[in-house]
């Protein structure tokens, strides 16, 4: 699964990540939606970190 994510462009990964963070932060209705929102926000932050790592990595640029 991680290889499929890393095969995508960094712009798409960032867009998915920021969308997940925004959706996760808007879930504040009750306890269960807070938990789901926290999980979505956490995964979104990880995707944003992967996108920035991919953009600024010097390993692929030879």
Contact map, one row per residue, 1 for C-alpha under 8 A:
11111000000000000000000000000000000000000000000000000000000000
11111100000000000000000000000000000000000000000000000000000000
11111110000000000000000000000000000000000000000000000000000000
11111111000000000000000000000000000000000000000000000000000000
11111111000010000000000000000000000000000000000000000000000000
01111111100000000000000000000000000000000000000001000100000000
00111111100000000000000000000000000000000000000000000000000000
00011111110110000000000000000000000000000000000000000000000000
00000111111110000000000000000000000000000000000000100000000000
00000001111111000000000000000000000000000000000000110110000000
00000000111111100000000000000000000000000000000000100000000000
00000001111111110000000000000000000000000000000000000000000000
00001001111111111000000000000000000000000000001101100000000000
00000000011111111100000000000000000000000000001100110000000000
00000000001111111110000000000000000000000000000000000000000000
00000000000111111111000000000000000000000001001000000000000000
00000000000011111111100000000000000000000011111100000000000000
00000000000001111111110000000000000000000001100100000000000000
00000000000000111111111000000000000000000001000000000000000000
00000000000000011111111100000000000000011011000000000000000000
00000000000000001111111110000000000000011111100000000000000000
00000000000000000111111111000000000000001000000000000000000000
00000000000000000011111111100000000010011000000000000000000000
00000000000000000001111111100000000111111000000000000000000000
00000000000000000000111111110000000011001000000000000000000000
00000000000000000000011111110000000010000000000000000000000000
00000000000000000000001111111000110110000000000000000000000000
00000000000000000000000011111110110010000000000000000000000000
00000000000000000000000000111110110000000000000000000000000000
00000000000000000000000000011111110000000000000000000000000000
00000000000000000000000000011111111000000000000000000000000000
00000000000000000000000000000111111100000000000000000000000000
00000000000000000000000000111111111110000000000000000000000000
00000000000000000000000000111111111111000000000000000000000000
00000000000000000000000000000011111111100000000000000000000000
00000000000000000000000100100001111111110000000000000000000000
00000000000000000000001111110000111111111000000000000000000000
00000000000000000000000110000000011111111100000000000000000000
00000000000000000000000100000000001111111110000000000000000000
00000000000000000001101100000000000111111111000000000000000000
00000000000000000001111110000000000011111111100000000000000000
00000000000000000000100000000000000001111111110000000000000000
00000000000000001001100000000000000000111111111000000000000000
00000000000000011111100000000000000000011111111100000000000000
00000000000000001100100000000000000000001111111110000000000000
00000000000000001000000000000000000000000111111111000000000000
00000000000011011000000000000000000000000011111111100000000000
00000000000011001100000000000000000000000001111111110000000000
00000000000000000000000000000000000000000000111111111000000000
00000100000010000000000000000000000000000000011111111100000000
00000000111011000000000000000000000000000000001111111110000000
00000000010001000000000000000000000000000000000111111111000000
00000000000000000000000000000000000000000000000011111111100000
00000100010000000000000000000000000000000000000001111111100000
00000000010000000000000000000000000000000000000000111111100000
00000000000000000000000000000000000000000000000000011111110000
00000000000000000000000000000000000000000000000000001111111110
00000000000000000000000000000000000000000000000000000001111111
00000000000000000000000000000000000000000000000000000000111111
00000000000000000000000000000000000000000000000000000000111111
00000000000000000000000000000000000000000000000000000000111111
00000000000000000000000000000000000000000000000000000000011111
